[in-house]
Amino acid sequence: MAAFLRAVPRSPGPAAWGRPLHGLWYCSGRDPRRWVGSRPPTSKEKPPGTETETFQMVYRFDAIRSFGYLSRLKVAQTALTVVALPPSLYWYSQGLMTFNSLCLAGGIAGFALAMLCWMSHFFRRLVGILYVNESGTMLRVAHLTFWGRRQETYCPVADVIPMTESQDRPQELFVRIQQYSGKQTFYLTLRYGRILDRERFTQVFGMLDKFK
């Protein structure tokens, strides 16, 4: 994973995420709330009243676009592998394929499904952008869906566990965003991501120099 992150070039300047294969989004560097595309990002557990809130971008991980491509590519590859199983069974019943070849095809399909589950579990929790509202009470997390599209999840700042209270260290490849309520855990990388507003970021997650 670290090698993949190093291989992905960081985009210069404030360019935001792209929109791979009509699934992700493109966000203008001047106005991060201006979307180009046929559909807006989906929101999960969107609190009432947030439509009129102004959110400030505090963190961005530019390589999320590449992870979106990779997620979609993995879904397509797994689908093709699984679809090839019925023809393999038919060819085996007709004596056109050996039992070892059938087992190999089944093993490849099973491995592809297992990898898809693991990668989807991680990619759906990988943070691309973090926003905080003007009052500093709500955190908006932009991450990927199973299909590699953008989804936004809202978390009350009071429910977010400061990173200074966790066992994670900022030098690690990924650190966790956890909640006192035990809801969904997210992962962000301080090594390859960029903190755009350190003051607001500190208000939510604590002082970086106080991390364990």
HELIX and SHEET records of a PDB file:
HELIX    1   1 ALA A    2  ALA A    7  1                                   6    
HELIX    2   2 PRO A   20  HIS A   22  5                                   3    
HELIX    3   3 THR A   50  THR A   52  5                                   3    
HELIX    4   4 ILE A   64  VAL A   83  1                                  20    
HELIX    5   5 LEU A   85  SER A   93  1                                   9    
HELIX    6   6 PHE A   99  PHE A  123  1                                  25    
HELIX    7   7 VAL A  157  ASP A  159  5                                   3    
HELIX    8   8 MET A  163  GLU A  165  5                                   3    
HELIX    9   9 ARG A  198  PHE A  205  1                                   8    
HELIX   10  10 LEU A  208  LYS A  210  5                                   3    
SHEET    1   A 2 TYR A  26  CYS A  27  0                                        
SHEET    2   A 2 TRP A  35  VAL A  36 -1                                        
SHEET    1   B 6 THR A  42  LYS A  44  0                                        
SHEET    2   B 6 ARG A 150  PRO A 156  1                                        
SHEET    3   B 6 MET A 138  LEU A 144 -1                                        
SHEET    4   B 6 VAL A 127  ASN A 133 -1                                        
SHEET    5   B 6 PHE A  55  ARG A  60 -1                                        
SHEET    6   B 6 ARG A 194  ILE A 195 -1                                        
SHEET    1   C 2 VAL A 175  ILE A 177  0                                        
SHEET    2   C 2 PHE A 186  LEU A 188 -1                                        
END                                                                             
